[in-house]
Each structure stands twice: as structure tokens, then as C-alpha cells.
């Protein structure tokens, strides 16, 4: 695989008013669409999905960069569409989801004529070396296998799949064996993340509340679509037991991750303006109390994740984009008690 390395200098960006948990914010990417940046176990690297500004395909590919933004390089094949990369095996391997088995071309964007929807593409999970070599397909399932993350002990992948006819959360060993379904309620259960001790999983969910909602959800899913306008956060034990809803907010709450002490969840939500793109980061206790706003930028802030040592937070934001809706990766020192 031919790799092109980009050496970019991180730029310090001032926090917005009220962003007291954030100190020394640095912008790591510049231009295009950059999202879902997740730390390596060492804290020295980040894996992310990216559409460079010069890319006309409209499809994300997987990239790795150093934690200071240098050494940005593509590690996926450039075929199809990819999402949800993560480090594996003490950073000696990576995994991500790709549609390349279904076709080398970029799959088309969904039809927005009936409102905003997400496409449920034919993703499978692939594993590879950190330079993209040695790629191997880990799942072989018609439909959606994506949104994968890793347990703290490195033994278990948790992910979302359509394999049983609904969008549910599953776990499997890192070699693809030991598949276990954790959620069974009709609706979209996704974006799962383990707690630091591996005992809990936090996830986003939309469960239709009425017969009409259920019919619409099933109709969209039959066309490989989902409408992500109403979502709340749930927590369950790592074996799927003890499922409980922890947010009851308007709009969409998603991209949850645990704080380093495992006592709270950080997530993105547009609950203050549920029809807008103004997503901010929030903290909430595991019992749903103590909701606290972290970011105040009037644009998009999402996909937060704490570094392994708990001292830094990485996330994706539209601040301060040169063109509308440009999304870049930012990292900040975390101030626990401002």
C-alpha cells in the first residue's frame, strides 16, 4: 500500500465562553470532514475517519495520526466507504468497518426527500496492521456490522449489527468467535462503549413508542435507512443485563463515552435546539442526574473520548471551519474541577 504522510502543525484554538473544562485546545486536522477520532492504548496515536477536502468521492476512509496531529496517513484501501476505526492488540492491529466487499465504488448517499436519514450500508468489520497491510475480513454478514469499539482488557469487540433484522448491539471475541446479542428491543441500539473497568456498556438508542413510530421505523429499515432525530442514552451490564435509560432529553443524544473514573458519561446532544445542528458536549451521572454542559460553540461538537491517562479529551467540531460544516479534530487538556 502506498502511504502519503502529511506533516501538519497543531494550532492552539481559544475555548468559547463557558468552556471551563477545556484548556489548551489544539486543532489537529485542517479541512474536509474528520470525525470519530479514537485513542490508541498508548495514547500516542489516533485513528479517525476522514474525507480530505480534495476528495470528490464523498466517502470516508480510515486514517491514523500522531496525537499531536503529525504523520496523518490513510490506512484503509481507498475503496468503498469506511467508518468506526479502533486500535487492537496493544496497538499492533486496527479494526474498522468497510463496504469494499460490496463494491469498490463509493455507495450513494441516501435520499433526503422524505427528511434527514442515515443510510445503513453493507458494512463488515475488517482487521489490519496499523499501516493497512495484512487486511482481513472479520465479519461476513449481509447488512450492517459497524460502530465497533474494544473492551479495556482487549479481548472483546462490541458493535452494532443488522444480522437479526434489527439494529442491535452484539459482542464477539477479537477473532470473530463468541458472538453474543445484548439488546432485543425494537429500534436502533448503537454507538456502544465499555466503561474503564469493562463492567458496563453505554450506548445510544431509539425505541419507537407508538404503533405509527414502529411502522415508520420498520419501513425505513427495509430501505436500509434510519432517522436519527430522537435518541437517548442507555447503560447496561457487559453481558446485556440491567438495561436502563439515563437521559430523557429532546432531540438526539449520541456518541457516549465514559469519564476516566467510570462514574459519568460524556456525550453529544442537540437537546437545547432539537431541530438544529448545534450539538454540544455534556456530562451526566449514570443515574441521569447532574447534567452539565461542556462545550458552548454554536456549531457541531461531538464524538468525545478521553485519553487512556484521562488527562486529555479528543473530539470533532465545526469550530472554526473555513467553509460551512467543515469538521476537524481537536484535543484539549481536561480540567476536572474548573
Residue pairs with C-beta under 8 A, 6 or more apart in sequence:
1 75
1 77
1 131
1 132
1 133
3 73
3 74
3 75
3 131
3 132
4 73
4 74
5 71
5 72
5 73
6 71
6 72
6 73
7 70
7 71
8 28
8 29
8 30
8 69
8 70
8 72
9 69
9 70
10 26
10 27
10 28
10 68
10 69
10 331
11 26
11 27
11 30
12 24
12 25
12 26
12 27
13 25
13 26
13 27
13 319
13 320
13 330
14 25
15 22
15 23
15 25
15 332
16 295
16 296
16 297
16 319
17 296
18 293
18 296
19 294
19 295
19 296
19 297
20 335
20 338
21 294
21 313
21 334
21 335
21 336
21 338
22 294
22 295
22 313
22 332
22 333
22 334
22 335
23 332
23 333
23 334
23 335
24 332
24 333
25 330
25 331
25 332
26 68
26 69
26 330
26 331
26 332
27 69
27 328
27 329
27 330
28 37
28 46
28 65
28 68
28 69
28 328
28 329
28 330
28 331
29 48
29 50
29 65
29 69
29 72
29 328
29 329
30 328
31 52
31 53
31 322
31 326
31 328
32 50
32 51
32 52
32 53
32 54
32 55
32 326
32 327
33 50
33 51
33 60
33 326
33 327
34 48
34 49
34 50
34 51
34 316
34 327
34 328
34 329
35 48
35 49
35 50
35 60
35 302
35 303
35 316
35 327
35 329
36 48
36 49
36 83
36 84
36 85
36 303
36 316
37 46
37 47
37 48
37 303
37 305
37 314
37 315
37 316
37 329
38 46
38 47
38 48
38 85
38 86
38 87
38 149
38 305
38 314
39 45
39 46
39 67
39 87
39 305
39 306
39 307
39 308
39 314
40 46
40 47
40 87
40 91
41 87
41 90
41 91
41 154
41 308
42 91
42 308
43 67
43 307
43 308
43 309
43 312
44 66
44 67
45 64
45 65
45 66
45 67
45 87
45 91
45 130
46 64
46 65
46 66
46 67
46 314
46 329
47 62
47 63
47 64
47 75
47 85
47 86
47 87
47 94
47 96
48 62
48 63
48 64
48 65
48 85
48 329
49 60
49 61
49 62
49 63
49 82
49 83
49 84
49 85
49 96
50 60
50 61
50 62
50 63
50 74
51 57
51 58
51 59
51 60
51 61
53 326
57 106
58 106
58 109
59 80
59 81
59 82
59 106
59 107
60 81
60 82
60 83
61 74
61 76
61 77
61 78
61 82
62 74
62 75
62 76
62 82
62 85
62 94
62 96
63 72
63 73
63 74
63 75
63 76
64 71
64 72
64 73
64 75
64 94
64 130
65 71
65 72
65 73
67 307
67 312
67 331
69 329
74 132
75 85
75 94
75 128
75 130
75 131
75 132
76 82
76 85
76 96
76 98
76 128
76 132
77 98
77 100
77 132
77 135
79 98
79 100
79 104
80 98
80 99
80 100
80 101
80 102
80 103
80 104
80 105
80 106
80 107
81 98
81 99
81 106
81 107
81 121
81 123
82 96
82 97
82 98
82 99
82 100
83 96
83 97
83 123
83 146
83 147
84 96
84 97
84 146
84 147
84 148
84 149
84 159
85 94
85 95
85 96
86 94
86 95
86 96
86 148
86 149
86 150
87 93
87 94
87 130
87 150
88 94
88 95
88 127
88 150
88 154
88 174
89 154
89 174
90 154
91 130
92 129
92 130
93 127
93 128
93 129
93 130
94 127
94 128
94 129
94 130
95 125
95 126
95 127
95 128
95 138
95 148
95 157
96 125
96 126
96 128
96 148
97 123
97 124
97 125
97 126
97 145
97 146
97 147
97 148
98 123
98 124
98 126
99 107
99 121
99 122
99 123
99 124
101 122
101 124
101 137
102 121
102 122
107 119
107 121
107 122
109 119
110 117
110 118
110 119
110 225
111 117
115 227
116 227
116 228
116 229
117 220
117 225
117 226
117 227
117 228
118 225
118 226
118 227
118 228
119 224
119 225
120 143
120 144
120 162
120 167
120 221
120 224
120 225
120 226
121 144
121 146
121 224
122 142
122 143
122 144
123 144
123 145
123 146
124 137
124 138
124 139
124 140
124 141
124 145
125 137
125 138
125 139
125 145
125 146
125 148
125 157
125 159
126 135
126 136
126 137
126 138
127 135
127 136
127 138
127 174
128 134
128 135
128 136
138 175
138 176
139 145
139 161
139 176
141 161
141 163
142 163
143 161
143 162
143 163
144 160
144 161
144 162
144 167
145 159
145 160
145 161
145 162
145 163
146 159
146 160
146 161
147 159
147 160
147 190
147 191
147 192
148 157
148 158
148 159
149 157
149 158
149 159
149 192
149 193
149 194
150 156
150 157
150 158
150 174
150 194
151 157
151 158
151 194
151 198
151 238
152 194
152 195
152 196
152 197
152 198
153 198
154 174
155 173
155 174
156 171
156 172
156 173
156 174
156 194
156 238
157 171
157 172
157 173
157 174
158 169
158 170
158 171
158 182
158 192
158 193
158 194
158 201
159 169
159 170
159 171
159 172
159 192
160 167
160 168
160 169
160 170
160 189
160 190
160 191
160 192
161 167
161 168
161 170
162 221
163 170
164 181
166 186
166 187
166 221
167 187
167 188
167 189
167 190
167 221
167 226
168 181
168 182
168 183
168 184
168 189
169 181
169 182
169 183
169 189
169 190
169 192
169 201
169 203
169 240
170 179
170 180
170 181
170 182
171 178
171 179
171 180
171 182
171 238
172 178
172 179
172 180
180 239
180 240
181 240
182 201
182 236
182 239
182 240
183 189
183 203
183 205
183 236
183 240
183 243
185 205
185 207
185 243
186 207
186 208
186 214
186 217
187 205
187 206
187 207
187 208
187 217
188 204
188 205
188 206
188 217
188 226
188 228
188 231
189 203
189 204
189 205
189 234
190 203
190 204
190 205
191 203
191 204
191 254
191 255
191 256
192 201
192 202
192 203
193 201
193 202
193 203
193 256
193 257
193 258
194 200
194 201
194 238
194 258
195 201
195 202
195 258
195 262
196 258
196 260
196 261
196 262
197 262
198 238
199 237
199 238
200 235
200 236
200 237
200 238
200 258
200 262
200 286
201 235
201 236
201 237
201 238
202 233
202 234
202 235
202 246
202 256
202 257
202 258
202 265
203 233
203 234
203 235
203 236
203 256
204 231
204 232
204 233
204 234
204 253
204 254
204 255
204 256
204 267
205 231
205 232
205 233
205 234
205 245
206 217
206 226
206 228
206 230
206 231
206 232
208 214
208 216
208 217
216 227
217 226
217 227
220 226
220 227
228 252
228 254
229 251
229 252
229 274
230 251
230 252
231 252
231 253
231 254
232 245
232 246
232 247
232 248
232 249
232 253
233 245
233 246
233 247
233 253
233 256
233 265
233 267
233 284
234 243
234 244
234 245
234 246
235 242
235 243
235 244
235 246
235 265
235 286
236 242
236 243
236 244
245 288
246 265
246 284
246 285
246 286
246 287
246 288
247 253
247 267
247 269
247 284
247 288
247 291
248 288
249 269
249 271
250 271
250 274
251 269
251 270
251 271
251 273
251 274
251 275
252 269
252 270
252 274
252 279
253 267
253 268
253 269
253 271
253 282
254 267
254 268
254 269
254 302
255 267
255 268
255 302
255 303
255 304
256 265
256 266
256 267
257 265
257 266
257 267
257 304
257 305
257 306
258 264
258 265
258 266
258 306
259 265
259 266
259 283
259 306
259 310
260 306
260 309
260 310
261 310
263 285
263 286
264 283
264 284
264 285
264 286
264 290
265 283
265 284
265 286
266 281
266 282
266 283
266 294
266 304
266 306
266 313
267 281
267 282
267 284
267 304
268 279
268 280
268 281
268 282
268 301
268 302
268 303
268 304
269 279
269 280
269 282
270 276
270 277
270 278
270 279
270 280
272 278
272 280
277 299
277 300
277 325
278 298
278 299
278 300
279 300
279 301
279 302
280 293
280 294
280 295
280 296
280 297
280 301
281 293
281 294
281 295
281 301
281 302
281 304
281 315
282 291
282 292
282 293
282 294
283 290
283 291
283 292
283 294
284 290
284 291
284 292
294 304
295 301
295 315
295 317
297 317
297 318
297 319
299 317
299 318
299 319
299 321
300 316
300 317
300 318
300 325
300 327
301 315
301 316
301 317
301 318
301 319
302 315
302 316
302 317
303 315
303 316
304 313
304 314
304 315
305 313
305 314
305 315
306 312
306 313
306 334
307 313
307 314
310 334
311 333
311 334
312 331
312 332
312 333
312 334
313 331
313 332
313 334
314 329
314 330
314 331
315 329
315 330
316 327
316 328
316 329
316 330
317 327
317 328
317 330
318 325
318 326
318 327
318 328
319 328
319 330
321 327
321 328
